[in-house]
Amino acid sequence: MKKTIQLGRERGFCAGVRGALSRFDETLRKSGAPLYVLDELVHNRAVTENMKARGAVFVDSLDRVPDNATLLFGAHGVPPETISTAESRHIHFVDATCPLVRQLQKAAAAVLPERDLILFGDPSHPEMKGVAASAGTRKIHFVSRLEDAEAIDKKLNCPLLLSQTTRNEKEIRAVAARLKEIFPQLEDHSGVCNAVMARQQAVRELAEHCGIVLIAGSPHSSNALRLKEIASSCGAKSYLVENTGDLPLEELQSASCVGISSGASTPEESVRQIIDALLPLGFLPPEETR
C-alpha cells in the first residue's frame, strides 16, 4: 500500500506572529537579557521554550516586572490599563500586538457609550480581553457559539459586531447572519484575518483527500484548535500534535494518506518533526497540496 503525506498549502507563522518574533529578536539584541514578556508572545510552547533559553522571562502580571525593566507585550494585545500601568512605573515596554488586533481594539474604542457591542469569541482569550477593555461602551455582550445568539438580550441599542481573529470563519458568518435576523440594524465588522482564513481553507482541502489530518500546534492555541475542528467537520480523523509523542501511531499504521498543517503560531520545525516521525512508518516524502 502506497502511504503518502500531503502538506497544507498555507501553514505556519502568519505575518503577525513573524512580526512579534522579530520585535522580540530586535528588543533582546538591544536590551539584552532578561527580557520580560507578559503572558506569552504567541500561543506555542516550542516557541516559548526557545525564547526562555535565550533570556526571556515570562510573567503573568506587571507586579512581577521590576521598575525600569524592559517588557514585551505579545501579539494578542493588552488592555489599555496595562499600558498605563507600565508607563507609570517607568517600565520600558515594546508593544508587539498584531496590527489586525490593534485595528480591532480601535474599532471597539470607537463604539459610543450608548451603543451595545457584541463580541464573538472566547471571553477568557487575551485578544478578547484586550478588545473588551478597549471598548468605548460598557454594554458588552459575548457570544461564543451560535446558540448564544438566541439567548442574547433582544433590546440592544444599535449593536455592533466584532469577532476574535482566530475563530472559524464559517461559524462567524453563521453567527453574524443569525444576529442580523434578530437585529436588522446590526453593524457587522466581524471576520478573521486573511492568514487564518487561508489556513482554514487549506485544511478543508486536506480533509477532502486524507483520512487523517494532523495539526501541529499547542492545545492552548485558538487558531490551531479551529483547524482541528474544521478537519473533523469535513469528515477526516483529526489530531492536534504538539510533539511527536501525540501522534496516533495505531491509526497511522493503517493510513494510506495523511495530511499535515499547522497553526499560525506554530514553527515549521514542528511540521518537519512530524514528517520525520512518519517516514519510518512507511510514508513517502510529502507533497504540497495544489
N, C-alpha and C positions, 0 to 999 in steps of 0.2 A: 504494500500500500504506500502510495506517494504521500508524504507528510509535508505540508507547506506552511510557511509563515507569511502573512501579509501585514504590512505596516500601514497605519493610518497616514493619509497624505498630509494631514495637519495634526501636529502633536507638539508637545514640549513647551518650552518657555514662550509666553506671549511677550509683546513689547513692553507692557507694564512691569512684568517681572524682570525682564532684562534690564530695564531702566533702574529698578530698585536695586538690583545686584550691582549695577555699575556705580550707583551712588555709594553703596557700601564699600566697594573697592577704592573709590576715589577718596572717601572720607577716612578710611583706615590708613591709606597712604599718607594723607596729610596730617592726621591727628595721632596716629599710632594706637596701640592697644593700651588699656582696654577701651573698646568702643561699645557703649551701651546701646541695646536695641530693645524697644518697648514691644512686649509680646513676641511675635515672630515677624521677620521681614516678609516672608511668604510662608504658606502652609505646606511645608515639605520637610520631613525630618532629616533627610540626607543633606539638604541644603543647610539646615540649621546646624547640624553637627559639623559640617565643613567650616561654617562661619565661627563656631566656637573654637575650633582648632586654630583658627587664625587670629583669635583675640577678641571675638565678640562676647559680650556678657548680656544675656537675655534677662529682662526683668518684667514683672507683671504690674508694676506700679512705679510712679515717679518718686515715691518715698524711698525707693532703693537706689536712686541715682544721686551720686554726690553733687553738691553745688559745683558749678564751673566744669563739670564733666561734659563729654561730647556724647550726644544721644541721637539715634536714628529712629525715625518713625517709619513703619512698614508700609507696604503697598496698599493695604486695606484702608488706610486713613485713620485719623483720630478725631475725637470731639474737639471743638474749639476751646473748651475749658482746659484740655490737656496742654494745648499750645500756650495758653495764657499762663498756666502754672509754670511751665518750663521757662518762659520769659521772665517771670517774677523771681525765679530762683537763679537766674543768670546761667542756665544750662545751655550749652552751645548745641542746638538741635539742627538736624538736617531732615527735611521732610521728603520721604521717598514715595509719597502717595501716588498711586496710579493716576494719570491725567483724567481718565474716564471717571474714576471715583471722585476726583476733585470736582468735575463737572456736575456729578450727581449731588454732591454736597451744596454746590452753588444753586442748583435748581431747587433744592429743599429750602435753602435760606431765603429764596425769593418768594416763597409762599406767604401770603399775607396772614396775619394773626386770626382773622375771622374765617378763613377757609379751612377745610378739612384736607389732610394729607393721608393718602393710603399708600403704605409701603408693602410691596410684595417681596417677601424674603424671610430669612431667619432672624428674629429679633435679637438673638444672642451672638450673631456673627459680627466681628469687628467692623466690617463695612457698614452694616445696617445701624450699628450703634453710633457710628460717626455721622451718618446721614440724618438719623433721628435727632441727634444732639445739635445738628446744624440748622434744623428746620426753623423757619420764621413763625410757625404756628405750634401750639402745644396740642392741637386737636389732631393727633396722630393715631392711625388705625393700622395694625399689622395684619396682613393676610399671608399665611404660609402655604396654603393649598386651596384648590378650587372650592372645597366645601366651606372654607372660612368666608367666602364671598357671600354665601347665603345668610350667614349669621351677623353680618355687619349692620350697624345702625342705618336704617333707611332714610334718615332725616339729615343727611350731611349737606353742608353748605359749599357749593361749587367745588366738589372734590377734585384733587389732582392725584394721579397715579405715577409712582416711581417704583423701580424694581432693582433688586440685587443683581449685579452684573454677571454672576456666575450660575444663575438658575437655568432650568431647562427652557429654552426659547419657546417651544411649542406650548408648554404649560403656562408661561407668561401670557401668550396670546389667548389661550382659553380663558384665563382669569380676567384679562382685560375685556374680552368680548362679553363675559357674564356681567362684569361691573358696569359696562356700557348699557346693558339692558336694564339694570337696576337704577343707574344714574345716567340718563341721557345727556346730561350736561358735563359728564366726566371729561377732564382734560388728561389725556393719556400720553405720558412721556416715558413709558416703560420700555424695556428691551435689555438685551445682553450685548456685550461688546462683540465686535466682528470676529475677534480671535476665538472667543468662546463658541460663537455660533458655528464657525468653520470647523472647530474640533468636534462639535456635536454632530454635524452633518457627516463628517468623515467616519465617525463611529457607526452611524446608521448604515453607511455603505459597507463597512467591515462586517456588520452583523448580517447583511444580506448574503455574504459569501462564506462566512466562517461560522462553524457551530459553536466555537468557543472564542470569546473576546477577553483579552487580558488588558486591564487598565493600570498602568504604572502610576502610583501616587500614594499619598498618605491618607489614612482614614479621616483626618480632620480637614481635608481639602474639599471644599464645597464643589469646585468645578470637576474634580476627579470623581466624586461620588455621583454627580449628574451623568457623567459619561458611562459609568457602570449601570446606572438605572436605565439610560437610553438603550444600551446594548441589550439589556434584559427585555425591555419593552418591545424590541424588534425581533425577539424570538431566540436570541443566542444565549448560551450559558455565559454569564459574565462574572469576572472575579477582579477585585481590587488587589493589586500586588504591590506592597511596599518594599519587599525584598524577596529574594528567590525562595525563602522558606515559606512564603504564602502561595506558592504555585500548587494547583490541584493536580498532583502527579498522576493519580489514578485515572482522572478524566483525560489527561494529556496522552496517556499511553495508547488510547484507542482513537484519538482525534486524527482526522486527516487534514484539517485546515484550522489554523489558529490565527486570530487577528490580534495585533498589539497596538495600543495607542497610549497616550499619557495625558495627564492634566497639564494645565497651563503653568503650573509651578513645579513641574517635575523635570529634573535634568535628563538629558539624552542618555547619560551614562546608565541610568536606571533601566532604560529600554534595552541597552546593549547587554546588561547583566542578565536580563530575562532571555534574550536571544541566545546568549552563551549557555544558559541552562537548558534550553530546548534542543540545541544541536545534538547532544549526546543521546537524546531520546529518539533520534532518527529523523528529525525535521531538516529540510533543506534550508539553505540560506534564504533570508527573507526577500519578499517582493514588496515594492511600494504599490499601493492601490492607485488606479488611474481614474 
